[in-house]
Amino acid sequence: MEISFLIPTRNRPENLKKSLLSISKLNIQNLNSEIIVLDDCSELSYASVLLEFENIQYFKNVFQSIS
């Protein structure tokens, strides 16, 4: 089974850590997965959280959108 986990985040490193821990605890046979973190202009650093996990793709939006 292949699955992609897309996690949008902004200024919530502790919530990201909880999400990543939950994903890491999944016990599914033959699971081929990727984890993509999408940071929407956070002012806080996610470096310490991301270093605790492997094989995570991290993308940071540096241009804040108008809403």
LUMLO-827432 format. One record per residue: residue number from 0; x, y, z of N, C-alpha, C in turn. Coordinates in pm, 1 decimal. Layout:
+------+----------+----------+----------+----------+----------+----------+----------+----------+----------+
! resi !      nxx !      nyy !      nzz !     caxx !     cayy !     cazz !      cxx !      cyy !      czz !
+------+----------+----------+----------+----------+----------+----------+----------+----------+----------+
!  NUM !        X !        Y !        Z !        X !        Y !        Z !        X !        Y !        Z !
...
+------+----------+----------+----------+----------+----------+----------+----------+----------+----------+
This chain:
+------+----------+----------+----------+----------+----------+----------+----------+----------+----------+
! resi !      nxx !      nyy !      nzz !     caxx !     cayy !     cazz !      cxx !      cyy !      czz !
+------+----------+----------+----------+----------+----------+----------+----------+----------+----------+
!    0 !     84.2 !   -116.9 !      0.0 !      0.0 !      0.0 !      0.0 !     89.2 !    123.9 !      0.0 !
!    1 !     52.8 !    220.6 !    -80.5 !    125.9 !    347.5 !    -84.5 !     34.9 !    458.4 !    -34.1 !
!    2 !     91.6 !    544.3 !     47.4 !     13.5 !    655.2 !    101.5 !    105.3 !    775.7 !    122.0 !
!    3 !     47.7 !    893.9 !    100.5 !    119.1 !   1019.2 !    126.2 !     48.3 !   1093.1 !    238.6 !
!    4 !    124.7 !   1132.9 !    336.8 !     71.0 !   1213.6 !    446.0 !    112.9 !   1357.3 !    419.6 !
!    5 !     16.9 !   1444.5 !    399.4 !     42.8 !   1587.2 !    378.4 !     -1.4 !   1660.2 !    503.7 !
!    6 !     91.7 !   1729.4 !    567.5 !     62.4 !   1796.2 !    693.7 !     85.5 !   1946.1 !    678.5 !
!    7 !    -22.0 !   2024.2 !    665.5 !     -5.5 !   2169.5 !    663.8 !     13.1 !   2220.1 !    807.1 !
!    8 !     96.8 !   2321.2 !    823.5 !    121.7 !   2371.7 !    958.3 !    163.4 !   2518.2 !    953.5 !
!    9 !    142.1 !   2585.0 !   1065.4 !    189.7 !   2723.1 !   1081.3 !    201.6 !   2753.4 !   1230.2 !
!   10 !    323.7 !   2776.9 !   1275.3 !    352.1 !   2815.8 !   1413.6 !    299.9 !   2716.7 !   1518.1 !
!   11 !    306.1 !   2588.0 !   1487.2 !    260.4 !   2486.2 !   1582.5 !    354.1 !   2365.3 !   1582.8 !
!   12 !    478.2 !   2383.0 !   1624.3 !    572.0 !   2270.8 !   1622.9 !    529.5 !   2154.7 !   1713.0 !
!   13 !    466.5 !   2181.6 !   1825.8 !    424.2 !   2072.8 !   1914.6 !    313.4 !   1989.4 !   1850.5 !
!   14 !    221.3 !   2053.4 !   1780.3 !    115.6 !   1978.3 !   1711.5 !    174.1 !   1895.7 !   1597.0 !
!   15 !    273.7 !   1949.8 !   1529.0 !    339.4 !   1874.2 !   1422.6 !    405.7 !   1750.2 !   1481.0 !
!   16 !    472.7 !   1766.5 !   1593.7 !    538.6 !   1652.9 !   1657.6 !    437.4 !   1544.1 !   1692.8 !
!   17 !    321.5 !   1582.3 !   1745.8 !    217.0 !   1485.1 !   1779.0 !    168.8 !   1412.1 !   1654.0 !
!   18 !    152.4 !   1485.0 !   1546.2 !    108.1 !   1423.3 !   1420.5 !    211.4 !   1324.4 !   1369.3 !
!   19 !    337.1 !   1362.9 !   1372.2 !    443.8 !   1275.7 !   1324.2 !    458.6 !   1151.3 !   1412.4 !
!   20 !    440.6 !   1168.0 !   1541.7 !    444.8 !   1052.7 !   1631.6 !    331.2 !    955.6 !   1601.0 !
!   21 !    213.8 !   1009.1 !   1575.8 !     99.1 !    924.5 !   1542.5 !    124.3 !    845.3 !   1414.6 !
!   22 !    177.6 !    911.7 !   1315.4 !    207.2 !    843.6 !   1188.9 !    313.5 !    735.9 !   1210.6 !
!   23 !    414.5 !    766.6 !   1290.2 !    523.0 !    670.5 !   1312.0 !    476.0 !    546.1 !   1385.7 !
!   24 !    365.9 !    554.7 !   1457.2 !    313.3 !    440.7 !   1532.4 !    220.7 !    351.5 !   1449.5 !
!   25 !    190.9 !    392.0 !   1327.7 !    105.9 !    308.9 !   1243.0 !    174.6 !    176.3 !   1216.1 !
!   26 !     99.1 !     71.2 !   1226.4 !    154.3 !    -62.1 !   1204.2 !     74.0 !   -128.7 !   1092.7 !
!   27 !    110.1 !    -96.0 !    969.7 !     40.5 !   -149.3 !    853.3 !    142.7 !   -225.2 !    769.4 !
!   28 !    111.9 !   -350.5 !    742.1 !    204.4 !   -431.4 !    662.7 !    215.9 !   -376.2 !    521.2 !
!   29 !    335.8 !   -383.2 !    468.9 !    364.7 !   -341.0 !    331.1 !    327.0 !   -195.5 !    304.4 !
!   30 !    340.6 !   -111.9 !    405.6 !    309.2 !     29.6 !    388.0 !    430.9 !    101.7 !    332.5 !
!   31 !    414.1 !    162.0 !    216.9 !    515.8 !    246.1 !    155.9 !    462.0 !    387.9 !    165.0 !
!   32 !    521.7 !    470.0 !    249.3 !    464.3 !    602.1 !    273.0 !    567.0 !    713.4 !    256.6 !
!   33 !    512.2 !    831.2 !    238.8 !    593.3 !    952.8 !    239.2 !    521.8 !   1053.7 !    327.8 !
!   34 !    601.3 !   1138.7 !    392.4 !    545.8 !   1243.2 !    477.9 !    595.0 !   1376.1 !    424.0 !
!   35 !    499.7 !   1463.5 !    395.6 !    531.8 !   1595.8 !    342.6 !    474.2 !   1699.9 !    437.8 !
!   36 !    560.9 !   1785.8 !    490.5 !    519.1 !   1893.2 !    580.2 !    519.8 !   2022.8 !    501.0 !
!   37 !    407.0 !   2092.2 !    503.7 !    390.5 !   2218.3 !    431.4 !    377.0 !   2331.5 !    533.0 !
!   38 !    479.5 !   2410.9 !    545.6 !    485.6 !   2520.0 !    643.2 !    440.8 !   2650.0 !    576.7 !
!   39 !    335.0 !   2708.1 !    629.5 !    279.8 !   2830.8 !    571.2 !    329.3 !   2953.7 !    646.8 !
!   40 !    452.7 !   2992.7 !    620.0 !    512.7 !   3116.6 !    673.6 !    526.7 !   3118.0 !    825.6 !
!   41 !    561.7 !   3007.3 !    884.9 !    577.7 !   3004.2 !   1030.2 !    688.4 !   3097.5 !   1074.7 !
!   42 !    667.3 !   3153.0 !   1191.8 !    770.2 !   3235.5 !   1253.5 !    852.0 !   3152.8 !   1352.4 !
!   43 !    803.0 !   3034.0 !   1384.8 !    871.3 !   2944.0 !   1476.7 !    950.5 !   2840.1 !   1397.8 !
!   44 !   1054.0 !   2788.8 !   1459.1 !   1138.1 !   2689.2 !   1393.4 !   1083.2 !   2548.4 !   1416.1 !
!   45 !   1091.2 !   2466.8 !   1312.1 !   1051.3 !   2326.7 !   1319.0 !   1172.3 !   2233.9 !   1317.2 !
!   46 !   1291.7 !   2289.7 !   1316.4 !   1413.6 !   2210.6 !   1299.9 !   1426.2 !   2100.7 !   1405.2 !
!   47 !   1405.9 !   2133.0 !   1531.2 !   1423.4 !   2031.9 !   1636.1 !   1322.8 !   1918.3 !   1622.8 !
!   48 !   1201.0 !   1949.6 !   1579.6 !   1098.4 !   1846.7 !   1560.2 !   1134.5 !   1759.3 !   1440.7 !
!   49 !   1170.5 !   1820.5 !   1329.9 !   1199.1 !   1745.7 !   1207.8 !   1320.9 !   1655.6 !   1222.4 !
!   50 !   1417.5 !   1695.6 !   1303.8 !   1537.5 !   1614.3 !   1323.2 !   1510.1 !   1485.1 !   1400.0 !
!   51 !   1396.3 !   1477.6 !   1467.7 !   1361.4 !   1357.6 !   1543.9 !   1306.6 !   1246.0 !   1454.8 !
!   52 !   1275.2 !   1277.5 !   1329.2 !   1211.3 !   1181.7 !   1240.0 !   1293.0 !   1168.8 !   1111.4 !
!   53 !   1269.9 !   1058.1 !   1041.1 !   1342.2 !   1033.1 !    916.5 !   1248.7 !   1042.5 !    796.8 !
!   54 !   1307.8 !   1067.0 !    682.4 !   1236.0 !   1064.2 !    554.2 !   1115.4 !   1158.4 !    548.8 !
!   55 !   1136.3 !   1281.0 !    592.5 !   1030.7 !   1381.3 !    585.6 !   1072.5 !   1488.1 !    486.1 !
!   56 !    980.3 !   1519.5 !    397.1 !   1004.0 !   1629.9 !    304.1 !    940.5 !   1754.6 !    365.1 !
!   57 !   1016.4 !   1862.4 !    370.5 !    970.1 !   1986.1 !    434.4 !    975.3 !   2098.9 !    332.5 !
!   58 !    862.0 !   2166.5 !    318.9 !    853.2 !   2280.2 !    227.3 !    799.6 !   2399.7 !    304.3 !
!   59 !    868.4 !   2511.8 !    291.9 !    824.8 !   2633.1 !    361.8 !    784.0 !   2739.7 !    261.4 !
!   60 !    662.2 !   2788.6 !    277.4 !    613.6 !   2900.1 !    198.2 !    668.3 !   3027.7 !    264.0 !
!   61 !    741.3 !   3105.3 !    188.0 !    799.6 !   3228.1 !    244.9 !    719.7 !   3351.9 !    207.8 !
!   62 !    619.0 !   3334.7 !    123.4 !    534.7 !   3447.6 !     83.0 !    395.7 !   3428.7 !    140.9 !
!   63 !    358.4 !   3519.5 !    231.9 !    228.2 !   3506.9 !    294.6 !    119.4 !   3548.6 !    195.9 !
!   64 !     18.5 !   3464.5 !    185.8 !    -91.1 !   3493.3 !     93.4 !   -186.7 !   3595.6 !    152.4 !
!   65 !   -259.1 !   3658.4 !     66.1 !   -359.1 !   3757.0 !    109.8 !   -490.7 !   3683.9 !    125.5 !
!   66 !   -549.7 !   3696.0 !    244.3 !   -678.8 !   3629.4 !    264.2 !   -780.6 !   3722.5 !    324.0 !
+------+----------+----------+----------+----------+----------+----------+----------+----------+----------+
